[in-house]
Amino acid sequence: MKRTALVFAAALMASPVFAASDLCDVNLQKIDDGMTTAPTLGEPMKSEVAELKAEAMKARDAGDEKACIASSGKALQMMKAPGDGGGSGSGQ
């Protein structure tokens, strides 16, 4: 019985780590998809999104899932709101 509980506890503790890794990878895939299918992005925004994607990939490769999710999430937000002036934060 103790062995079953231990295995179950270990599985529960490991699941958030896999979820973070999956979210990072999913966000990076969404960025790739958005860059190829969103012709409305202007050049300054495309460059910013590309830089954020590069930061996210570097963080993922270093094992920093939180930084990967933060950078990729910021890039996705910029892509969702292309009319906000490139993510300057003004007007919100």
DOTITOR-74120 format. One record per residue: residue in three letters; x, y, z of N, C-alpha, C in turn; residue number from 1. Coordinates in steps of 0.1 Angstrom, whole numbers, plus 5000, padded with zeros to 4 digits. Each point is the difference from the previous one (the first is absolute). Last residue first. Layout:
<zavos>
+------+------+------+------+------+------+------+------+------+------+-----+
| rest |  npx |  npy |  npz | capx | capy | capz |  cpx |  cpy |  cpz |  nr |
+------+------+------+------+------+------+------+------+------+------+-----+
|  ALA |    X |    Y |    Z |    X |    Y |    Z |    X |    Y |    Z | NUM |
...
+------+------+------+------+------+------+------+------+------+------+-----+
</zavos>
This chain:
<zavos>
+------+------+------+------+------+------+------+------+------+------+-----+
| rest |  npx |  npy |  npz | capx | capy | capz |  cpx |  cpy |  cpz |  nr |
+------+------+------+------+------+------+------+------+------+------+-----+
|  GLN | 4964 | 5515 | 4774 | 4993 | 4989 | 5006 | 4999 | 5003 | 5015 |  92 |
|  GLY | 5023 | 5027 | 4965 | 4986 | 4999 | 4997 | 4992 | 4989 | 5007 |  91 |
|  SER | 5053 | 4995 | 4993 | 4992 | 5013 | 5001 | 4986 | 4997 | 4996 |  90 |
|  GLY | 5036 | 4968 | 4999 | 4993 | 5001 | 5013 | 4992 | 5012 | 5001 |  89 |
|  SER | 5029 | 4979 | 4964 | 5006 | 5011 | 5008 | 4993 | 5002 | 5013 |  88 |
|  GLY | 4994 | 4968 | 4960 | 5002 | 4996 | 5013 | 5006 | 5010 | 5009 |  87 |
|  GLY | 4988 | 5006 | 4953 | 5012 | 4992 | 5002 | 5002 | 4996 | 5014 |  86 |
|  GLY | 4962 | 5025 | 4983 | 5012 | 5007 | 4999 | 5012 | 4993 | 5003 |  85 |
|  ASP | 4954 | 4983 | 4998 | 5002 | 5008 | 5012 | 5013 | 5007 | 5000 |  84 |
|  GLY | 4977 | 4968 | 4968 | 4997 | 5014 | 4998 | 5004 | 5009 | 5012 |  83 |
|  PRO | 5003 | 4950 | 4996 | 5010 | 5007 | 4992 | 4997 | 5015 | 4998 |  82 |
|  ALA | 4988 | 4958 | 5032 | 4995 | 5014 | 5000 | 5010 | 5008 | 4991 |  81 |
|  LYS | 5006 | 4953 | 5006 | 4986 | 5001 | 5001 | 4995 | 5015 | 4999 |  80 |
|  MET | 5046 | 4990 | 5001 | 4995 | 4995 | 4987 | 4984 | 5001 | 5000 |  79 |
|  MET | 5025 | 5010 | 5040 | 5003 | 5010 | 4989 | 4993 | 4996 | 4987 |  78 |
|  GLN | 4998 | 4969 | 5035 | 4991 | 5012 | 5003 | 5002 | 5011 | 4989 |  77 |
|  LEU | 5028 | 4962 | 4999 | 4987 | 4997 | 4996 | 4990 | 5011 | 5002 |  76 |
|  ALA | 5044 | 5005 | 5016 | 5000 | 5000 | 4985 | 4986 | 4997 | 4995 |  75 |
|  LYS | 5007 | 4996 | 5046 | 5000 | 5014 | 4996 | 5000 | 5001 | 4985 |  74 |
|  GLY | 5003 | 4957 | 5017 | 4987 | 5006 | 5003 | 4999 | 5015 | 4996 |  73 |
|  SER | 5042 | 4977 | 4998 | 4991 | 4996 | 4989 | 4986 | 5005 | 5002 |  72 |
|  SER | 5031 | 5010 | 5034 | 5004 | 5006 | 4987 | 4991 | 4996 | 4989 |  71 |
|  ALA | 4993 | 4981 | 5042 | 4998 | 5014 | 5001 | 5003 | 5007 | 4987 |  70 |
|  ILE | 5008 | 4953 | 5005 | 4986 | 5003 | 4999 | 4997 | 5015 | 5001 |  69 |
|  CYS | 5044 | 4986 | 5005 | 4996 | 4996 | 4986 | 4985 | 5004 | 4999 |  68 |
|  ALA | 5020 | 5005 | 5042 | 5004 | 5011 | 4991 | 4995 | 4997 | 4985 |  67 |
|  LYS | 4992 | 4967 | 5032 | 4992 | 5012 | 5004 | 5004 | 5011 | 4990 |  66 |
|  GLU | 5023 | 4959 | 4998 | 4987 | 4999 | 4994 | 4992 | 5013 | 5002 |  65 |
|  ASP | 5052 | 4985 | 4999 | 4992 | 5010 | 5007 | 4986 | 5002 | 4994 |  64 |
|  GLY | 5039 | 4973 | 4984 | 4992 | 4993 | 5010 | 4992 | 5010 | 5009 |  63 |
|  ALA | 5029 | 5007 | 4960 | 5007 | 5001 | 5013 | 4993 | 4993 | 5011 |  62 |
|  ASP | 4981 | 5003 | 4957 | 5012 | 4992 | 4999 | 5008 | 5000 | 5012 |  61 |
|  ARG | 4962 | 5028 | 4998 | 4996 | 4986 | 5000 | 5013 | 4990 | 4999 |  60 |
|  ALA | 5007 | 5047 | 4996 | 4996 | 4996 | 5014 | 4996 | 4985 | 5001 |  59 |
|  LYS | 5009 | 5018 | 4958 | 5013 | 4999 | 5007 | 4997 | 4996 | 5015 |  58 |
|  MET | 4964 | 5007 | 4971 | 5007 | 4988 | 4996 | 5013 | 4999 | 5008 |  57 |
|  ALA | 4975 | 5039 | 5006 | 4992 | 4989 | 5005 | 5007 | 4987 | 4997 |  56 |
|  GLU | 5017 | 5039 | 4982 | 5002 | 5000 | 5014 | 4994 | 4988 | 5006 |  55 |
|  ALA | 4992 | 5007 | 4955 | 5014 | 4996 | 5002 | 5003 | 5000 | 5015 |  54 |
|  LYS | 4959 | 5017 | 4988 | 5000 | 4985 | 4997 | 5014 | 4995 | 5002 |  53 |
|  LEU | 4994 | 5046 | 5003 | 4994 | 4994 | 5012 | 5000 | 4984 | 4998 |  52 |
|  GLU | 5015 | 5026 | 4964 | 5009 | 5001 | 5011 | 4995 | 4993 | 5012 |  51 |
|  ALA | 4972 | 5003 | 4963 | 5011 | 4991 | 4997 | 5010 | 5000 | 5011 |  50 |
|  VAL | 4965 | 5031 | 5002 | 4995 | 4986 | 5002 | 5011 | 4990 | 4998 |  49 |
|  GLU | 5010 | 5044 | 4989 | 4998 | 4999 | 5015 | 4996 | 4986 | 5003 |  48 |
|  SER | 5002 | 5011 | 4955 | 5014 | 4999 | 5006 | 4999 | 4998 | 5015 |  47 |
|  LYS | 4960 | 5007 | 4976 | 5006 | 4987 | 4997 | 5013 | 4998 | 5006 |  46 |
|  MET | 4979 | 5042 | 5004 | 4995 | 4990 | 5009 | 5005 | 4986 | 4997 |  45 |
|  PRO | 5013 | 5036 | 4972 | 5006 | 5002 | 5014 | 4994 | 4989 | 5009 |  44 |
|  GLU | 4984 | 4999 | 4955 | 5014 | 4996 | 5002 | 5005 | 5003 | 5014 |  43 |
|  GLY | 4947 | 4991 | 4994 | 5010 | 5009 | 4994 | 5014 | 4996 | 5003 |  42 |
|  LEU | 4953 | 4970 | 4997 | 5011 | 5005 | 5008 | 5010 | 5008 | 4993 |  41 |
|  THR | 4962 | 4977 | 4980 | 4997 | 5013 | 5005 | 5011 | 5005 | 5009 |  40 |
|  PRO | 4995 | 4955 | 4979 | 5007 | 5010 | 4992 | 4998 | 5015 | 5005 |  39 |
|  ALA | 4998 | 4948 | 5020 | 4996 | 5014 | 5004 | 5007 | 5010 | 4991 |  38 |
|  THR | 5009 | 4952 | 5001 | 4986 | 5002 | 4995 | 4995 | 5014 | 5003 |  37 |
|  THR | 5044 | 4983 | 5012 | 4998 | 4996 | 4986 | 4987 | 5003 | 4995 |  36 |
|  MET | 5012 | 5009 | 5045 | 5009 | 5008 | 4991 | 4998 | 4996 | 4985 |  35 |
|  GLY | 4976 | 4977 | 5034 | 4995 | 5013 | 4998 | 5009 | 5009 | 4991 |  34 |
|  ASP | 5013 | 4955 | 5012 | 4988 | 5000 | 4992 | 4995 | 5014 | 4997 |  33 |
|  ASP | 5036 | 4996 | 5030 | 5004 | 4995 | 4986 | 4988 | 5001 | 4991 |  32 |
|  ILE | 4992 | 5008 | 5045 | 5007 | 5011 | 4994 | 5004 | 4997 | 4986 |  31 |
|  LYS | 4980 | 4965 | 5024 | 4990 | 5011 | 4997 | 5007 | 5012 | 4994 |  30 |
|  GLN | 5028 | 4966 | 5017 | 4993 | 4995 | 4988 | 4990 | 5011 | 4995 |  29 |
|  LEU | 5021 | 5008 | 5041 | 5009 | 5001 | 4989 | 4994 | 4996 | 4987 |  28 |
|  ASN | 4975 | 4993 | 5039 | 5001 | 5014 | 4997 | 5009 | 5002 | 4988 |  27 |
|  VAL | 4997 | 4957 | 5016 | 4988 | 5003 | 4993 | 5000 | 5015 | 4997 |  26 |
|  ASP | 5035 | 4983 | 5026 | 5001 | 4995 | 4986 | 4988 | 5004 | 4992 |  25 |
|  CYS | 5000 | 5012 | 5046 | 5011 | 5007 | 4993 | 5001 | 4995 | 4985 |  24 |
|  LEU | 4970 | 4978 | 5028 | 4995 | 5013 | 4997 | 5011 | 5008 | 4993 |  23 |
|  ASP | 5012 | 4957 | 5015 | 4990 | 4999 | 4989 | 4995 | 5014 | 4996 |  22 |
|  SER | 5028 | 4996 | 5037 | 5008 | 4998 | 4988 | 4990 | 4999 | 4988 |  21 |
|  ALA | 4980 | 5005 | 5042 | 5008 | 5012 | 4997 | 5008 | 4998 | 4987 |  20 |
|  ALA | 4977 | 4962 | 5017 | 4991 | 5010 | 4995 | 5007 | 5013 | 4996 |  19 |
|  PHE | 5024 | 4966 | 5021 | 4997 | 4996 | 4986 | 4991 | 5010 | 4994 |  18 |
|  VAL | 5010 | 5006 | 5045 | 5012 | 5002 | 4992 | 4997 | 4997 | 4986 |  17 |
|  PRO | 4966 | 4992 | 5032 | 5002 | 5014 | 4996 | 5012 | 5003 | 4992 |  16 |
|  SER | 4992 | 4954 | 5015 | 4991 | 5005 | 4990 | 5001 | 5015 | 4997 |  15 |
|  ALA | 5023 | 4973 | 5035 | 5007 | 5002 | 4987 | 4991 | 5006 | 4990 |  14 |
|  MET | 4984 | 4989 | 5044 | 5010 | 5010 | 5001 | 5007 | 5003 | 4987 |  13 |
|  LEU | 4969 | 4965 | 5003 | 4993 | 5013 | 5002 | 5010 | 5011 | 5000 |  12 |
|  ALA | 5016 | 4956 | 4998 | 4994 | 5004 | 4987 | 4993 | 5013 | 5002 |  11 |
|  ALA | 5019 | 4982 | 5038 | 5010 | 5004 | 4991 | 4994 | 5004 | 4987 |  10 |
|  ALA | 4971 | 4982 | 5032 | 5005 | 5013 | 5004 | 5011 | 5005 | 4991 |   9 |
|  PHE | 4984 | 4956 | 4993 | 4989 | 5010 | 4997 | 5005 | 5014 | 5003 |   8 |
|  VAL | 5028 | 4965 | 5012 | 5000 | 5001 | 4986 | 4989 | 5011 | 4996 |   7 |
|  LEU | 5002 | 4988 | 5045 | 5012 | 5007 | 4996 | 5000 | 5003 | 4985 |   6 |
|  ALA | 4965 | 4974 | 5018 | 4999 | 5014 | 5004 | 5012 | 5008 | 4996 |   5 |
|  THR | 5002 | 4954 | 4993 | 4990 | 5006 | 4991 | 4998 | 5015 | 5003 |   4 |
|  ARG | 5027 | 4975 | 5029 | 5007 | 5001 | 4987 | 4990 | 5007 | 4990 |   3 |
|  LYS | 4985 | 4988 | 5043 | 5008 | 5012 | 5000 | 5007 | 5002 | 4987 |   2 |
|  MET | 4973 | 4962 | 5005 | 4992 | 5012 | 5000 | 5009 | 5013 | 5000 |   1 |
+------+------+------+------+------+------+------+------+------+------+-----+
</zavos>
